[in-house]
Amino acid sequence: QGTQMDSWAADVYSVGNFTGTVSYQDHIVFFKENIMYELYGYMPSQFKVLEVAKIGCIDSHSITETQGILFFATETGIFVYSGGFPADISLQLNIKNLKNASCIGHGNRVYISFDGATYLYDTNLKTFLPYANLDVKYFAKDEDNVYALTRNGEIYRFNSGDEIVDWVVITKQFQCEKKTEK
């Protein structure tokens, strides 16, 4: 009907499921395991899907944007994208066969966790620094802080020193309270 509530679909001719989607600048970026697409346009009659690169991401938790730069993890490294072609920034980490990663951007920092360790990427220095021996499943942030939920259920607030973080989860099925120190 030409309204904002309309549905729209497009076929892309590549094998595999989509692994992640992110809104970036004025368009949408879609990833498969080995391909990156961009969707441009503001209404269905204008939409255009373009294949950007034969590089994809491993999952949606491995994508973040900070300071206008898109960061994402592939099986072989951490890549950045700001238009043009994605670039590998993690050669010194010697990443091979990466299966899952989690990352989040905060100011001029990007926190990336994989293979049981968390790294800090400084966008000014353009280098990785070891941050903690934490296997982070998910990151979250507010204006001032970055939080990490580890695979064993602990929650950390980064850059805060030793601190107790209390948390509560309430669902329709159960209630869980946990107090974690670190």
C-alpha positions in Angstrom: 0.0 0.0 0.0 3.0 2.3 0.1 2.8 3.0 3.9 5.5 2.7 6.6 3.8 -0.5 7.8 4.4 -2.4 4.5 6.6 -5.5 4.4 9.4 -5.9 1.9 11.6 -8.8 0.9 14.6 -9.3 -1.3 16.5 -12.3 -2.4 20.3 -12.5 -2.2 22.0 -15.2 -4.2 24.4 -16.7 -1.7 24.5 -19.8 0.4 23.9 -19.8 4.2 21.9 -18.0 6.8 22.4 -14.4 7.9 24.6 -14.1 11.0 24.1 -10.5 11.9 22.4 -7.2 11.0 23.3 -3.7 12.2 22.1 -0.2 11.4 25.2 1.8 10.3 25.3 5.4 9.2 22.3 5.8 6.9 21.8 2.2 5.8 21.6 -1.4 7.0 24.5 -3.8 6.9 23.7 -7.6 6.7 26.2 -10.3 7.3 26.4 -13.9 6.4 29.4 -16.1 7.5 31.4 -15.1 4.4 29.6 -12.2 2.8 28.7 -8.6 3.7 25.7 -6.8 2.2 24.4 -3.2 2.5 20.8 -2.1 2.0 20.3 1.5 0.8 17.1 3.4 0.3 14.3 4.9 2.3 11.2 3.2 0.7 10.7 -0.1 -0.9 10.7 1.3 -4.5 14.2 2.7 -3.8 15.7 -0.2 -1.9 19.0 -1.6 -3.3 21.0 -4.5 -1.8 24.7 -4.4 -2.6 27.3 -7.1 -1.9 30.2 -5.3 -0.2 32.8 -7.9 0.4 33.4 -11.7 0.6 33.9 -11.3 4.4 31.2 -11.9 7.0 30.8 -12.1 10.7 30.4 -15.1 13.0 27.4 -13.8 15.0 25.4 -10.7 15.9 27.2 -10.3 19.3 30.5 -9.8 17.5 29.3 -6.5 15.8 29.7 -3.1 17.3 30.1 0.5 16.1 32.0 3.3 17.8 33.2 6.6 16.5 31.7 6.0 13.1 33.6 2.7 12.6 32.0 -0.7 12.4 33.9 -3.6 14.2 33.1 -7.2 13.7 34.6 -10.7 14.2 35.2 -13.3 11.5 36.6 -16.8 11.9 40.0 -15.4 11.2 40.1 -12.0 12.9 38.6 -8.7 14.0 37.8 -6.4 11.1 36.9 -2.7 10.8 34.7 -1.1 8.2 33.9 2.5 7.5 33.2 2.2 3.8 35.3 0.8 1.0 36.7 -2.6 2.0 36.8 -4.2 5.5 40.4 -4.3 7.0 41.8 -6.9 9.5 43.1 -5.1 12.6 44.0 -8.2 14.6 47.0 -9.8 12.8 49.1 -9.6 16.0 46.5 -11.7 17.8 46.9 -14.7 15.4 43.2 -15.6 15.4 42.2 -18.9 13.8 38.9 -20.7 13.7 37.1 -18.3 15.9 33.6 -19.6 16.7 32.1 -16.9 19.0 33.0 -13.4 20.1 31.3 -10.6 21.9 32.2 -6.9 21.6 31.0 -3.4 22.5 32.2 0.1 21.7 32.4 2.8 24.3 34.1 6.1 23.4 37.5 5.5 21.9 37.5 1.9 23.2 36.3 -1.4 21.9 36.0 -4.4 24.3 36.3 -7.7 22.5 36.1 -11.1 24.2 36.9 -14.4 22.6 38.7 -17.7 23.5 38.4 -17.0 27.3 40.1 -13.6 27.2 38.9 -10.0 26.9 40.9 -7.4 25.0 40.7 -3.6 24.8 41.2 -2.0 21.4 42.2 1.6 21.6 41.0 3.5 18.5 43.4 6.3 19.0 46.5 4.0 19.4 45.1 1.5 16.9 46.3 -1.4 19.0 45.0 -4.3 21.2 45.8 -4.5 24.9 45.0 -7.5 27.1 42.3 -6.5 29.5 41.1 -9.5 31.6 40.9 -13.3 31.6 37.2 -13.2 31.3 35.0 -15.2 28.9 32.3 -12.6 28.2 29.1 -13.8 26.7 27.4 -10.4 26.4 28.3 -6.8 26.9 26.0 -3.9 27.8 26.7 -0.2 28.5 25.2 3.0 29.8 26.6 6.5 29.5 29.4 5.9 31.9 30.1 2.2 32.2 30.5 -1.0 30.3 29.1 -4.2 31.9 30.1 -7.8 31.0 28.1 -11.0 31.7 30.5 -13.9 31.7 29.6 -17.4 30.6 29.6 -18.5 34.3 27.0 -15.9 35.2 29.1 -13.2 36.9 28.6 -9.6 36.0 31.5 -7.1 35.9 31.5 -3.4 35.6 34.7 -2.4 33.7 37.1 0.4 34.8 35.6 0.4 38.3 38.1 -1.6 40.4 36.9 -4.3 42.8 33.2 -3.8 43.1 30.1 -5.8 44.1 27.5 -5.8 41.4 24.1 -6.9 42.5 21.6 -8.1 39.9 18.2 -9.5 39.6 16.4 -11.3 36.8 12.7 -11.6 36.8 10.7 -13.5 34.2 7.2 -15.0 34.0 8.7 -18.4 34.7 11.1 -17.8 37.6 13.0 -15.3 39.7 16.8 -15.4 40.3 18.9 -13.2 42.5 22.7 -13.4 42.5 25.4 -11.3 44.2 28.8 -11.4 42.5 32.1 -10.0 43.8 34.9 -8.7 41.6 
